[in-house]
Amino acid sequence: MGGTAFTTTTTTSRNPHLAAPPVLHGAPLDQAGLVVYAVHGRTQGPGFMIEQADRVNLPGVAWVCPRADADTWYPQSFLVPLKENQPRLDHALDMVRTHLADLARMGWASQDVVLFGFSQGACLLTEHLLREQPSHASAFLHTGGYLGPDARPWTAASDSGLPGTEIVLLCAEEDEFVPLSRAQESAGALASLGGKVEFTTYDDPLHHLNEDSIVRLRRMLRTRLLERVEIVTGAEQPDERHSGD
């Protein structure tokens, strides 16, 4: 397996979200069958996502939980013009790209990484998915949507990894911070780029992950783990994804 250190060095254009490495929880990265890259919401922190990991309670999963500088990925509402959230938004998106590249350098194929975001974290990951169109095992986006005041057009990249990717979006019918219309627009945008999208609404005024959401997340992760076991046990050669360089 490759190096296990996450990027924390900064350049002349300092990225405050890379000042500290992600918090690791659950199975060690060199022993896990699946990685969840779990991005917290505004005023939260890695501890919130660790609480969700403990609620899921699924062995064999490594949780990688980044920490936002000052516990906020970008300063304003996700519905304001993009420029009003700069440069912090670009810093946050750069952090996501950097951490996922770090995981790839460690030997983790993107197909073995699940993206999980809540609230502001879900907004950040939705924006990442639509801009970068990467290939991942799946994505679980709870109470969020892409950024900006208006609906935005999205064009499929020639090398898009989204087609066929399982993407689950959940949003309350009336959430204090995330309009249902933007969550719906985000689900439509991801589907238009080929994502296998499941969009669910629920009647719950609290800004949180209810028990049904945790059940859905556990089911998604268990399915990915079982697929991973089938790949490993069905291969003619031992899996070398975690072998040394």
Buried (B, 14 or more C-beta within 10 A) or exposed (E): BBEEEBBEEEEEEEBBBBEEBBBBBBBEBEEBBBBBBBBBBBEBBBEBBBBBBEBBEBEBBBBBBBBBBEBBBBEBBBBBEBEEBEBBBBBBBBBBBBBBEBBEBBBBEBBBBBBBBBBBBBBBBBBBBBEBBBBBBBBBBBBBBBBBEEEBEBEEEEEBBBEEBBBBBBBBEEBEBBEBEBBBBBBBBBBBBBBBBBBBBEEBEEBBBBEEBBEBBBEBBBEBBEBBEEEEEEEEEEEEBBEEE
